[in-house]
C-alpha cells in the first residue's frame, strides 16, 4: 500500500533544499527555490482536488510496516490524508510558496536561507500527513532546527535570544508530548503508534483505548499531550515566546510561523486531544471542556487587550494571533455538545468545524498581514506606528491589500474570518453561553486595534521622510494576490472547505 503522492509532497521541498545548495548563482537559487514551492503548491492542489469527499476517511496512504528496526518498538512509516489534515496541507503549500516569493530580496547567505526554508516546509507538511505517532513526533522536532537558524541568522533585533526562547519553549512541550506518546504505546492493550485506524495497516489508538488499562491515568496523559499543543498554538499563559519570535524573524519566516507552525498545535488538539480521549477509561476530553473554555476566553481577551497597546506592527499582529488562536480552543470546548457515541448535535459539529476552519483562515489572513508589514518595512525602514502615516497615497496596492486582510481578521462578513468565528460562536453558545458572549467581545476589540492601526499607518498626514516611498513590485504582488484569493473564496463560498473539515471532524468523533 504505497501511492507515493504524499511521500512526494512531504519530501519534495527537502530534495529541493539539496538542489539549492548545489547551485552557485544567487538568481538561480532564488528562482529554483520559488519554482520548487510552486510545484509543491500544485501537488497539494492536485491532492485537494483528488480527495474523494463522498468516501471520506483516510486516503492516498503510504505505508511501510516496521521501517525502523528498533527492538521492542513497532515504528511504521504511515502517511495518510483525511478531511482534517487535507486543508492544512493545502494551507502549507499556499504559504510555502508565498514565503519563497517574499524572500526574493534576501542577499545574505542565500543558499543556506532557502535550504532551511524548504526543510521547514517539509517538516511541517510531514506533521500534517503523519499517522504514526512517533513519525509525527519526529517531524514535529525536525521543524525546530530550520526555525532556529532562520530566526537567529537572518532575523533582526535580538534574533538569537528570540530563536533560543522559541526552541526552549517548544522543546519543553515536546518532552511532555514524548512521555504521553510512550505512555499510550506501552499500554499492553494498545502497543501501536497509529493515530487512526487505517485499512490495511491496522487499528489505531482511538479504537484501542476504550477499555484499555493505561499505564498512567488518562487525564495525566491528556495533560502532557495538551501542554505540547498549547505551547505551539500558543495558548495563554504559554504564549510568551511568540511576540519575540515574530518581531525578530524575517518576513517570510513570520509568514510560516504564524500561518502554519501555530496550526500544528490546533491540529494536535483536534487529532489527538479530541480524537484519542473520547472513550479513555476514567477520563474523557469533555470532563475538562469547561477549563478549555476558560483558557480560550482568557487568551481571546488578554491577547486583544495587549494588542491594543502595541506600537510595533509585527508585535501587534503577533499578539492578535494569541487572541485569534483562542477561538480554536473555544471551538474545541464545544465537544460537550456531542451526544452519544460518535453522534454530534448541530452545535457540536459547528463548534469543532469552526475551530478547524479558524486554523485555515487565520493562516492565510495573518500570513498576508505579516507579508504586507514586511513589504511596508522594506520601503519605510520602520515598524513604529507613530512614525508612519498617509502611506495609502504612496502605496495604494499595499494599503488596499492590508485593508482586505485587516477586515478579514476582524471578522467582516464576506471574508474568511467571519465564517470561522461565527461557527465557533454558534457551536459554543449552547454549552458555554458565557464563553461565547465574552469571545464575541473579542471581535469588538479586534475591530478596534485593526482599524486604529490601519488609520494610523495608511491614512492621515504623511511624514516628510515618507514622501518618496514606492508601491509593491510585481513579484511582491504575486504572493499577496495568492493569499487574498482563499480569503475571499472562504468568505463567499465556504462549503468548499467546511464540507471537507466536517467529514474529518465526524470521522474523528466516530
KAQUIRA-V291653 format. One record per residue. N is the residue number from 1. SS is DSSP state (hx for helix, st for strand, lp for the rest). PSI is psi in whole degrees, -180 to 180 (999 if undefined). Layout:
n:ss:psi
N:SS:PSI
N:SS:PSI
//
This chain:
n:ss:psi
1:lp:96
2:st:99
3:lp:-31
4:lp:-21
5:hx:-45
6:hx:-38
7:hx:-41
8:hx:-43
9:hx:-40
10:hx:-45
11:hx:-5
12:hx:-48
13:hx:-39
14:hx:-40
15:hx:-39
16:hx:-31
17:hx:-39
18:hx:-42
19:hx:-38
20:hx:-42
21:hx:-22
22:hx:-14
23:lp:156
24:lp:-35
25:lp:131
26:hx:-43
27:hx:-37
28:hx:-38
29:hx:-46
30:hx:-52
31:hx:-28
32:hx:-44
33:hx:-44
34:hx:-43
35:hx:-40
36:hx:-41
37:hx:-32
38:hx:-43
39:hx:-42
40:hx:-43
41:hx:-43
42:hx:-42
43:hx:-40
44:hx:-34
45:hx:-42
46:hx:-42
47:hx:-45
48:hx:-42
49:hx:-32
50:hx:-8
51:lp:129
52:lp:100
53:lp:-31
54:lp:-40
55:lp:-38
56:lp:-163
57:lp:-168
58:lp:130
59:st:170
60:st:44
61:st:135
62:st:118
63:st:128
64:st:117
65:st:134
66:st:55
67:st:-16
68:st:113
69:lp:75
70:lp:117
71:lp:131
72:lp:-7
73:lp:136
74:lp:94
75:st:121
76:st:143
77:st:102
78:st:107
79:st:141
80:st:160
81:st:140
82:lp:-171
83:hx:-21
84:hx:-39
85:hx:-25
86:hx:-50
87:hx:-30
88:hx:-30
89:hx:-42
90:hx:-43
91:hx:-42
92:hx:-39
93:hx:-42
94:hx:-50
95:hx:-30
96:hx:-42
97:hx:-42
98:hx:-40
99:hx:-38
100:hx:-44
101:hx:-38
102:hx:-12
103:lp:9
104:lp:-14
105:lp:-3
106:lp:132
107:lp:-8
108:lp:119
109:lp:61
110:hx:-46
111:hx:-46
112:hx:-41
113:hx:-53
114:hx:-32
115:hx:-47
116:hx:-37
117:hx:-40
118:hx:-40
119:hx:-40
120:hx:-43
121:hx:-40
122:hx:-44
123:hx:-45
124:hx:-42
125:hx:-39
126:hx:-36
127:hx:-45
128:hx:-25
129:hx:-13
130:st:131
131:lp:4
132:st:127
133:hx:-38
134:hx:-39
135:hx:-41
136:hx:-46
137:hx:-38
138:hx:-48
139:hx:-37
140:hx:-41
141:hx:-36
142:hx:-34
143:hx:-27
144:hx:-39
145:hx:-54
146:hx:-36
147:hx:-42
148:hx:-49
149:hx:-39
150:hx:-39
151:hx:-46
152:hx:-31
153:hx:-45
154:hx:5
155:lp:-178
156:lp:177
157:lp:-116
158:lp:67
159:hx:-40
160:hx:-38
161:hx:-48
162:hx:-39
163:hx:-44
164:hx:-37
165:hx:-43
166:hx:-46
167:hx:-44
168:hx:-44
169:hx:-48
170:hx:-41
171:hx:-38
172:hx:-45
173:hx:-39
174:hx:-34
175:hx:-43
176:hx:-41
177:hx:-45
178:hx:-40
179:hx:-43
180:hx:-42
181:hx:-47
182:hx:-35
183:hx:-38
184:hx:-46
185:hx:-41
186:lp:-6
187:lp:128
188:lp:-36
189:lp:-5
190:lp:-71
191:lp:39
192:lp:153
193:lp:2
194:st:128
195:lp:-23
196:lp:166
197:lp:132
198:st:127
199:lp:126
200:lp:-17
201:lp:-34
202:st:-179
203:lp:147
204:lp:175
205:hx:-45
206:hx:-31
207:hx:-11
208:hx:-18
209:lp:-26
210:st:123
211:lp:-3
212:lp:147
213:lp:91
214:lp:148
215:lp:-9
216:lp:156
217:lp:138
218:hx:-38
219:hx:-36
220:hx:-42
221:hx:-43
222:hx:-45
223:hx:-42
224:hx:-45
225:hx:-39
226:hx:-38
227:hx:-44
228:hx:-43
229:hx:-36
230:hx:-36
231:hx:-44
232:hx:-27
233:hx:-51
234:lp:153
235:lp:139
236:lp:136
237:lp:25
238:lp:25
239:lp:-4
240:hx:-25
241:hx:-25
242:hx:-50
243:hx:-40
244:hx:-45
245:hx:-43
246:hx:-44
247:hx:-39
248:hx:-11
249:lp:150
250:lp:163
251:hx:-51
252:hx:-35
253:hx:-37
254:hx:-38
255:hx:-47
256:hx:-39
257:hx:-51
258:hx:-37
259:hx:-32
260:hx:-48
261:hx:-40
262:hx:-29
263:hx:-20
264:hx:-39
265:hx:-45
266:hx:-39
267:hx:-41
268:hx:-39
269:hx:-45
270:hx:-45
271:hx:-43
272:hx:-57
273:hx:-40
274:hx:-46
275:lp:-32
276:lp:-8
277:lp:45
278:lp:-25
279:lp:23
280:st:143
281:lp:126
282:lp:-4
283:lp:138
284:lp:158
285:hx:-29
286:hx:-22
287:hx:-27
288:hx:17
289:hx:-35
290:hx:-38
291:hx:-39
292:hx:-41
293:hx:-42
294:hx:-50
295:hx:-37
296:hx:-46
297:hx:-42
298:hx:-43
299:hx:-45
300:hx:-50
301:hx:-43
302:hx:-48
303:hx:-40
304:hx:-41
305:hx:-44
306:hx:-35
307:hx:-39
308:hx:-22
309:lp:-2
310:lp:145
311:lp:-7
312:st:130
313:hx:-43
314:hx:-39
315:hx:-36
316:hx:-47
317:hx:-34
318:hx:-48
319:hx:-30
320:hx:-29
321:hx:-37
322:hx:-44
323:hx:-47
324:hx:-31
325:hx:-20
326:hx:-30
327:hx:-29
328:hx:-48
329:hx:-35
330:hx:-42
331:hx:-39
332:hx:-33
333:hx:-16
334:hx:6
335:hx:-24
336:hx:-13
337:hx:-8
338:st:130
339:st:138
340:lp:-178
341:lp:98
342:lp:10
343:st:115
344:st:138
345:lp:172
346:hx:-42
347:hx:-45
348:hx:-44
349:hx:-41
350:hx:-45
351:hx:-47
352:hx:-37
353:hx:-39
354:hx:-39
355:hx:-44
356:hx:-43
357:hx:-34
358:hx:-33
359:hx:-44
360:hx:-50
361:hx:-41
362:hx:-35
363:hx:-50
364:hx:-36
365:hx:-52
366:hx:-35
367:hx:-42
368:hx:-41
369:hx:-46
370:hx:-37
371:hx:-44
372:hx:-37
373:hx:-41
374:hx:-41
375:hx:-41
376:hx:-40
377:hx:-39
378:hx:-28
379:hx:-33
380:hx:-21
381:lp:27
382:lp:147
383:lp:5
384:st:112
385:hx:-43
386:hx:-19
387:hx:3
388:lp:171
389:lp:147
390:lp:22
391:hx:-18
392:hx:-32
393:hx:-27
394:lp:-24
395:lp:67
396:hx:-38
397:hx:-47
398:hx:-41
399:hx:-45
400:hx:-44
401:hx:-38
402:hx:-38
403:hx:-40
404:hx:-48
405:hx:-42
406:hx:-44
407:hx:-35
408:hx:-38
409:hx:-37
410:lp:0
411:lp:37
412:lp:129
413:lp:141
414:lp:-9
415:lp:163
416:hx:-36
417:hx:-34
418:hx:-44
419:hx:-47
420:hx:-44
421:hx:-38
422:hx:-34
423:hx:-41
424:hx:-45
425:hx:-42
426:hx:-40
427:hx:-31
428:hx:-24
429:hx:-37
430:hx:-59
431:hx:-32
432:lp:73
433:hx:-39
434:hx:-39
435:hx:-40
436:hx:-41
437:hx:-47
438:hx:-38
439:hx:-38
440:hx:-31
441:hx:-28
442:hx:-30
443:hx:-38
444:hx:-45
445:hx:-38
446:hx:-42
447:hx:-38
448:hx:-52
449:hx:-29
450:hx:-48
451:hx:-37
452:hx:-45
453:hx:-47
454:hx:-41
455:hx:-43
456:hx:-35
457:hx:-42
458:hx:-13
459:lp:179
460:lp:-169
461:lp:146
462:lp:124
463:lp:153
464:hx:-34
465:hx:-4
466:hx:12
467:lp:-19
468:lp:16
469:lp:155
470:lp:173
471:lp:-176
472:lp:145
473:lp:160
474:hx:-32
475:hx:-37
476:hx:-31
477:hx:-25
478:hx:-55
479:hx:-32
480:hx:-49
481:hx:-38
482:hx:-30
483:hx:-28
484:hx:-35
485:hx:-54
486:hx:-29
487:hx:-45
488:hx:-41
489:hx:-44
490:hx:-37
491:hx:-36
492:hx:-40
493:lp:75
494:lp:-19
495:hx:-22
496:hx:-23
497:hx:-41
498:hx:-32
499:hx:-36
500:hx:-47
501:hx:-41
502:hx:-43
503:hx:-41
504:hx:-40
505:hx:-44
506:hx:-37
507:hx:-35
508:hx:-37
509:hx:-18
510:lp:999
//
